[in-house]
Amino acid sequence: MSAKICWKDEYGLGVECIDEQHRQLVHFIRLMQDAYAKQDIHFLQKAVQDFSSLTEKHFKTEEQYMARYAYPELEEHVEVHMECKLKAADFLSDGLFDGDMDVFRRLLAYASTWFITHISTADARFCAFMKQQMESEPLT
């Protein structure tokens, strides 16, 4: 299993609503890692559902801001989000809800790696762009 994920200040991108959602996502990944370590299948199944809902909400939030501020990489960023959703669907089809702990292990490794990589690259570019745009139009 990959190292336990924890929120680090360096993950903050300076857009509070995005940073708060990122903190929540890190929290859920950590909860799932802890449940996996305890082999708590029922908690894992519920946590994955909650994490999936939160991720969907987060992607929607980002995409709405990208559209609002006419982010030039909007289509590419949405495509990356879609790839993540498709990967999640693959985990479901691989037996995630059949209780296969190996599928949970692979999901957790994917989620923690993808998340950190995504926020430090694609989300960092988007938030830097958005902060520049916000200087002329405050976020409401």
C-alpha positions in Angstrom: 0.0 0.0 0.0 1.2 3.5 -0.7 2.2 5.9 2.0 -0.7 7.5 4.0 -1.7 10.8 2.6 -1.9 13.9 4.7 -2.8 17.4 3.8 0.2 19.6 3.4 0.2 23.4 3.2 2.1 23.1 -0.1 -1.1 21.6 -1.7 -2.9 24.8 -1.1 -3.5 26.8 -4.3 -4.8 30.0 -2.9 -8.4 29.7 -3.9 -10.2 28.9 -0.7 -13.2 27.0 -2.0 -10.9 24.7 -4.2 -8.4 24.3 -1.3 -11.2 23.3 1.1 -12.6 20.7 -1.3 -9.0 19.4 -1.8 -8.6 19.1 2.0 -11.9 17.1 2.2 -10.7 14.8 -0.6 -7.4 14.2 1.2 -9.3 13.5 4.4 -11.5 10.9 2.6 -8.5 9.2 1.0 -6.9 9.0 4.5 -10.1 7.5 6.0 -10.2 4.9 3.2 -6.5 4.1 3.8 -7.2 3.6 7.5 -10.2 1.4 6.8 -8.2 -0.6 4.3 -5.5 -1.2 7.0 -8.2 -2.5 9.3 -9.7 -4.5 6.5 -13.1 -2.8 7.3 -14.9 -3.7 4.1 -18.2 -2.1 5.0 -16.7 1.2 6.0 -14.6 1.1 2.8 -17.6 0.6 0.6 -19.4 3.5 2.2 -16.3 5.8 2.1 -15.8 5.0 -1.6 -19.3 6.1 -2.3 -18.9 9.3 -0.3 -15.5 10.0 -1.9 -17.0 9.5 -5.3 -19.8 12.0 -4.6 -17.4 14.5 -3.2 -15.1 14.1 -6.2 -18.0 14.6 -8.6 -19.0 17.8 -6.8 -15.4 19.0 -6.8 -14.9 18.4 -10.5 -18.2 20.3 -11.2 -17.0 23.2 -9.0 -13.7 23.5 -10.9 -15.3 23.2 -14.3 -17.8 25.9 -13.4 -15.0 28.3 -12.4 -13.1 27.4 -15.5 -16.1 28.2 -17.7 -16.7 31.5 -15.8 -13.2 32.7 -16.2 -12.8 31.4 -19.8 -9.9 29.2 -18.8 -8.0 28.4 -22.0 -7.3 24.8 -21.0 -10.9 24.0 -20.0 -11.4 21.2 -22.5 -8.2 19.5 -21.6 -8.9 19.8 -17.9 -12.4 18.4 -18.3 -10.9 15.5 -20.3 -8.5 14.7 -17.4 -11.5 14.7 -15.0 -13.4 12.4 -17.4 -10.4 10.0 -17.5 -10.4 9.9 -13.7 -14.2 9.1 -13.7 -13.7 6.3 -16.3 -10.9 4.8 -14.2 -13.2 4.9 -11.1 -15.8 3.0 -13.2 -13.1 0.4 -14.0 -12.6 -0.2 -10.3 -16.3 -0.7 -9.9 -16.4 -3.2 -12.7 -13.4 -5.0 -11.3 -15.4 -6.0 -8.2 -14.9 -3.0 -5.8 -18.3 -3.7 -4.3 -17.8 -7.4 -4.2 -15.4 -6.8 -1.4 -12.2 -7.6 -3.3 -9.5 -6.0 -1.1 -7.0 -6.0 -3.9 -9.3 -3.7 -5.9 -9.5 -1.4 -2.9 -5.7 -1.4 -2.6 -5.4 -0.5 -6.3 -8.0 2.2 -6.0 -6.3 3.8 -3.0 -2.9 3.8 -4.8 -4.5 5.4 -7.8 -6.5 8.0 -5.9 -3.6 9.2 -3.8 -1.1 9.4 -6.6 -3.6 10.9 -9.1 -4.8 13.5 -6.6 -1.4 14.8 -5.6 -0.1 14.9 -9.2 -3.3 16.5 -10.5 -3.4 19.3 -7.9 0.3 20.1 -8.2 0.1 20.4 -12.0 -3.3 20.9 -13.7 -5.1 22.5 -10.8 -2.1 24.7 -9.9 -2.1 26.1 -13.5 -5.9 26.6 -13.4 -5.9 28.3 -9.9 -3.0 30.6 -10.9 -5.0 31.6 -14.0 -8.1 32.1 -11.9 -6.4 34.2 -9.3 -5.1 36.5 -12.1 -8.7 36.8 -13.4 -10.1 37.4 -9.9 -7.9 40.5 -9.5 -10.2 42.3 -12.0 -13.4 40.4 -11.0 -13.9 39.2 -7.4 -15.2 35.7 -6.9 -18.8 35.6 -5.7 
